[in-house]
Amino acid sequence: MRSLLRRCTNCGAYTLSKERCPRCGGPVKVPHPPKFSPEDKYQRYRILQKLLTGALPAGEETKEKILKDYGPQQ
Protein backbone atom coordinates (compact mmCIF):
# COMPACT_ATOMS: atom_id res chain seq x y z
CA MET A 1 0.00 0.00 0.00
CA ARG A 2 1.32 3.39 -0.96
CA SER A 3 1.48 6.17 1.56
CA LEU A 4 -0.97 9.02 1.05
CA LEU A 5 0.63 11.24 3.66
CA ARG A 6 3.15 13.88 2.54
CA ARG A 7 5.31 16.34 4.49
CA CYS A 8 6.27 19.84 3.42
CA THR A 9 10.03 20.35 3.19
CA ASN A 10 9.70 24.07 4.06
CA CYS A 11 7.31 24.30 7.02
CA GLY A 12 7.14 20.63 8.11
CA ALA A 13 3.34 20.43 7.92
CA TYR A 14 1.71 17.12 6.97
CA THR A 15 -0.78 17.04 4.12
CA LEU A 16 -2.55 14.71 1.69
CA SER A 17 -1.72 16.97 -1.26
CA LYS A 18 0.73 15.35 -3.69
CA GLU A 19 2.14 18.48 -5.28
CA ARG A 20 2.40 21.55 -3.02
CA CYS A 21 1.88 22.40 0.64
CA PRO A 22 -1.51 24.09 1.13
CA ARG A 23 -0.08 26.28 3.92
CA CYS A 24 3.12 27.68 2.43
CA GLY A 25 3.18 26.40 -1.17
CA GLY A 26 6.46 24.51 -0.64
CA PRO A 27 7.35 21.14 -2.16
CA VAL A 28 6.18 17.97 -0.40
CA LYS A 29 7.76 14.52 -0.07
CA VAL A 30 6.89 11.15 1.46
CA PRO A 31 8.03 11.23 5.11
CA HIS A 32 8.59 7.46 5.42
CA PRO A 33 11.85 5.63 4.66
CA PRO A 34 11.83 3.00 1.90
CA LYS A 35 10.97 -0.58 2.80
CA PHE A 36 13.99 -2.61 3.97
CA SER A 37 15.16 -5.49 1.82
CA PRO A 38 18.19 -7.75 2.37
CA GLU A 39 18.58 -7.95 -1.42
CA ASP A 40 19.20 -4.20 -1.78
CA LYS A 41 19.43 -3.50 -5.51
CA TYR A 42 20.45 0.15 -5.12
CA GLN A 43 22.99 -0.02 -2.29
CA ARG A 44 25.87 0.45 -4.72
CA TYR A 45 24.43 3.69 -6.08
CA ARG A 46 23.65 5.13 -2.63
CA ILE A 47 27.17 4.43 -1.40
CA LEU A 48 28.73 6.02 -4.49
CA GLN A 49 26.47 9.06 -4.24
CA LYS A 50 27.29 9.60 -0.55
CA LEU A 51 31.00 9.11 -1.20
CA LEU A 52 31.13 11.52 -4.14
CA THR A 53 29.08 14.22 -2.39
CA GLY A 54 31.16 14.01 0.81
CA ALA A 55 28.26 12.79 2.97
CA LEU A 56 30.18 9.58 3.74
CA PRO A 57 33.22 10.37 5.92
CA ALA A 58 36.05 8.14 4.76
CA GLY A 59 39.84 8.25 4.45
CA GLU A 60 41.63 8.22 1.11
CA GLU A 61 42.46 4.50 1.28
CA THR A 62 38.85 3.66 2.06
CA LYS A 63 37.57 5.89 -0.75
CA GLU A 64 39.91 4.23 -3.25
CA LYS A 65 38.80 0.75 -2.13
CA ILE A 66 35.09 1.66 -2.34
CA LEU A 67 35.51 3.24 -5.77
CA LYS A 68 37.40 0.15 -6.93
CA ASP A 69 34.74 -2.21 -5.55
CA TYR A 70 31.64 -0.19 -6.43
CA GLY A 71 32.91 1.86 -9.35
CA PRO A 72 31.52 1.65 -12.87
CA GLN A 73 31.07 -1.91 -14.05
CA GLN A 74 32.02 -2.88 -17.57
C-alpha positions as CSV (number, residue, x, y, z in Angstrom):
1,M,0.0,0.0,0.0
2,R,1.3,3.4,-1.0
3,S,1.5,6.2,1.6
4,L,-1.0,9.0,1.0
5,L,0.6,11.2,3.7
6,R,3.2,13.9,2.5
7,R,5.3,16.3,4.5
8,C,6.3,19.8,3.4
9,T,10.0,20.4,3.2
10,N,9.7,24.1,4.1
11,C,7.3,24.3,7.0
12,G,7.1,20.6,8.1
13,A,3.3,20.4,7.9
14,Y,1.7,17.1,7.0
15,T,-0.8,17.0,4.1
16,L,-2.6,14.7,1.7
17,S,-1.7,17.0,-1.3
18,K,0.7,15.3,-3.7
19,E,2.1,18.5,-5.3
20,R,2.4,21.6,-3.0
21,C,1.9,22.4,0.6
22,P,-1.5,24.1,1.1
23,R,-0.1,26.3,3.9
24,C,3.1,27.7,2.4
25,G,3.2,26.4,-1.2
26,G,6.5,24.5,-0.6
27,P,7.4,21.1,-2.2
28,V,6.2,18.0,-0.4
29,K,7.8,14.5,-0.1
30,V,6.9,11.1,1.5
31,P,8.0,11.2,5.1
32,H,8.6,7.5,5.4
33,P,11.8,5.6,4.7
34,P,11.8,3.0,1.9
35,K,11.0,-0.6,2.8
36,F,14.0,-2.6,4.0
37,S,15.2,-5.5,1.8
38,P,18.2,-7.8,2.4
39,E,18.6,-7.9,-1.4
40,D,19.2,-4.2,-1.8
41,K,19.4,-3.5,-5.5
42,Y,20.4,0.2,-5.1
43,Q,23.0,0.0,-2.3
44,R,25.9,0.4,-4.7
45,Y,24.4,3.7,-6.1
46,R,23.6,5.1,-2.6
47,I,27.2,4.4,-1.4
48,L,28.7,6.0,-4.5
49,Q,26.5,9.1,-4.2
50,K,27.3,9.6,-0.6
51,L,31.0,9.1,-1.2
52,L,31.1,11.5,-4.1
53,T,29.1,14.2,-2.4
54,G,31.2,14.0,0.8
55,A,28.3,12.8,3.0
56,L,30.2,9.6,3.7
57,P,33.2,10.4,5.9
58,A,36.1,8.1,4.8
59,G,39.8,8.2,4.5
60,E,41.6,8.2,1.1
61,E,42.5,4.5,1.3
62,T,38.9,3.7,2.1
63,K,37.6,5.9,-0.8
64,E,39.9,4.2,-3.2
65,K,38.8,0.8,-2.1
66,I,35.1,1.7,-2.3
67,L,35.5,3.2,-5.8
68,K,37.4,0.2,-6.9
69,D,34.7,-2.2,-5.6
70,Y,31.6,-0.2,-6.4
71,G,32.9,1.9,-9.4
72,P,31.5,1.7,-12.9
73,Q,31.1,-1.9,-14.0
74,Q,32.0,-2.9,-17.6
